[in-house]
Structure formats: C-alpha cells, structure tokens
Amino acid sequence: MKISLSGAGKRFNREWIFRNASLDFLPNTFYAITGPNGSGKSTLLQAIGGILGLSEGAISYYNNAVALSMEKAYQQISFCAPYLEVIEEMTLLEFLDFHARFKTFLPGINKEQVISIVGLEASATKQIRNYSSGMKQRVKLAQAIFSNTPVVLLDEPCSNLDATGIELYHSLISRYCQNRVVIISSNDEQEFHFVSNRISIQDLKLSIGAARL
C-alpha cells in the first residue's frame, strides 16, 4: 500500500501545525516522524491514518496503484498510541475476539499465540482495567502489529514499557513488520534507531513561513 500527501496542512484555530507537506510513504519501508514534544508529530500521524481531517491539501491511499476511499483504506491501517483506549471492562481474550471482528490477525496467528508472544498469558482472563500501564501498552501494540494490515502507525510505541517491554517491541518490529509500511512518531531514538527514512516535523513547520511569503 502507498500513502501520498499533497500540499497537506493542518491547523487548530489560527495556528498551523504543519503545512505544504507533500510526502510519499511506500510499501516495505520504515519511516520516523521526529521532533520535540508538542511539535505536532502525533497530529501528522493521525492525519496520515485518517483519524484527523486535513485543513488543506489531500491525502491519497493506493493498493497496487488503485486509489482507495478512506473507508476502504481504514481496513488497511492499524494504529497504536498511548492515548487510544482499549475496552477495559473486557478480558484480554474478549478484547482480541472483539477486535478480530474488524481486522483479522496476521495469517497463521491466533489470539492465544498473540497473548503468549506479548507475555500476558497469566492475565488473559483478567479485565484489562486491572492491568498496569505497561501491560495495557503491550495490548495496544498487539492489536496494531498483529492486525493483518499493510500499514502500521505507531505513536510513541514504548510509552510505559520497561526494559523487557522495549525489547519485546523491537522483537515485534523485527519479526512481524518487515513487509509493511511502518510509520513511527517519536522523539526517543530507541523507538526508531533502525529507521533510515526520517521526517522532521520542524521542516514542515518551515513550510508555514514559506507559505506566508
């Protein structure tokens, strides 16, 4: 799947977060959106995923050069972020069952394997509201990475993870994301040190000044 932004901009009230962004995200490629806290990295990532609408410009999604509507593109994208909620009244088994109704797991992977891989076997029948913040982040990573989608969007993926959780994150990326479009929004090098295609949100802010000239 290919994602293209053309002259894309997003503003809240009078403030432009980014502007004149023309970017292509290609299959089988890793990208990182970098910049300081509060600079707009998450806003750009959410716009790429269709969670936020653009204020100007356009975003297009292609599957084998065939343009997709946003409704169809949604089925091709999975998203993980610390601010996205899981259904805490469900057990992990129930949550994965529920999630699989919308996006199936990667071929050859079932919910029991997902739970085992992310190390939550002992808590599979507990309500997620009783999980620690690190355990909840593992759940969020699992529902994104094990969804059978060609695009994986990760916003600060190691939030709330300890050293073992960070090691798990890198293992998941290495084992299950190599043939996908992966876009990571972060200012923490350990989350994207393996990425060669880096987009500075600050560079897109420079475009704001150029647009005013």
N, C-alpha and C positions, 0 to 999 in steps of 0.2 A: 504494500500500500504506500502511496505517496501523498504527502500533505504539502500544499503550497499556500503561502500567504502573499498577497499582492497589495502593496500600499496600505497595509493594515495598521490601524491605530485604535487605541482605547483610552478614553478619558472618563474621569469621575468629576461631575460638575465642570469646573473650568480647567482642571488640571489634567494634562495629558500624561499617561503612564508610559506609553510608547507610541511612536508614530512612524509612518513611512517604512514599515517593516515588510520587506519582500524576501521571503525565506522559503527554501525547499527542504523538506525532510524526506529522505529517500529510504527505500527498503533495505533491511540488513545493515543498518547503520545506527551508531550510538551518538547522541548529542547531549550537551550540557548547557543549560541556561544559567549563567553566573551573574553575581552582583551582590552588593551589600544588602543587609536586612532592610526591608521596606522599600526596595528599589523597584519592585514590580515584576519580579521573576514569576511569582505564583499567578499573577494576573495574566501574563503572557501564556503560561502553560494552560491555564483554564480556558483561554481563548482558543488555543490550538485544539483542545479537546471538545470545544463546543459548549462548555459549561457557561461561559460568558460570551455575550454577543459583542461584535466589534462596533466601534463608533464610526469608523470609516474603513474603506478598503474591503477586501474579500478574502475568504479562506475557502480552498477547494480540496476535495478528497478524491483520490483516484485509486481504483483497483484494476490493475492491468490496463492502464490508460483509459479506463471507463470512469467517467465522473459519477460520484455518488451523492445522493441527497444527504443532508445532515442526519435524517432518521436512519438511513442505512449505514452511514459512517459510524454512528454511535455503536452499532453492533461490532465494529472492528476495533474499538478503542477501550482499553481498561485504564483505570486511574487509581493511584494511591496517594493519599495525603493525610497528614496528622489531623487536619480539621474536618475530614469527612467522617461521618458517623457510621458505625455498624449498629445492627439491631441488638441492643444489649439484653433484651428480655429473652432472646433465643440462646440456646446452647450453640456451641461451635458446629456440631453436626447439623442442627436445624438451619443455622445460617448458611452453611455451604450448600445444603439442599435447596434452600430458597434462592440463593444467588445463581445456582446452576440452571434455574428455570429461565434466566435471562441470558446468560452466557455460559456455554458449556466449558468443561475443563479441557486442557490440552489432551490430545489423543494419547491413550494408554495410561491416563492418570485418573484416579477416582478420589473421592473425598477422604477415605481412610488413608490413602497414600499422602495426600496433601497434609493432613494433620500430623502424620508421622514425620514428614520431611521438615516441617516447621517446629517440631518438637513439642507439640501440645497434646500428646496422647492422654496424659493424665488428667487433662482438663476438658476433654472433648464433650462430656455430658454436663458440664457446668455452664450456668448462664454467663454470657460474656461480660455482664455488668460486674461480675466478681473477679474479672481479670485485672492484672496490673497494667499500667500504661504500656510497658514493653510487650506484654502478651497481646494486647489489642493491636499494637503496630505489626506484630507478626501476622495477625489475622488479616489486616489490611493489605500487607504485602502478598499474602497467599491468594486473596481473592483477585488481586490485579495480575500477578505474574502467572498464575495457573489458569486464568481465563484464556480460552482459545481465540485470542485476538492478535492481529499482526502489529498492533501499536500498543505500547505500554508507556504511560506517562507517570512519572514518579516525582512527587514534590517532597523534598527533604525526607527521603526514604528511611534514614537511620534515626529519625526522631524517636526518643525514648528507648532506644536499643542500647543494651550493654555490649561489652566486647564480644560476647558469644553471639548476640543478635546481629552485630555488624558483620561478623564472619559468615553467618547464615545468609545475610543479604548478598554478599559477594558471591557466595556459592550459588544462590538462586539466579543471579545475573549470568554467571558463567555457564550454568547448566541448561537454563530454560529461555534465555533471551537472545541467543546468538543470531537467530534468523528473523529478527523482528526490528521494527523501528522503536527505539527506546530513547525517550527524552527525559532528562533528569534536571530538575530545578533545585539549585543548592548553592550555598556559599562555603560548603565544607568539602575540602579536597578529598577526604577519604570516601565520599559518596560518589565521586566521579573521576577519580585519578586515572582510570583506564580509558577515558573518553578523549579522543583527539579533536572532535568537532565541537568547538565551544563558541557560544554566542553570549556576548556581554550585553546585558540589558542596558548598561551605561552607553554603549554605542548607539542603541536605538533611541536613547534619550537625546543624543546629539542631533538626531534627525529632527527632533522637535524644534530646535533652534533654527535649523536649516529651512524648515517649512515656514518659518515666520519671516524669512528674508524676502 
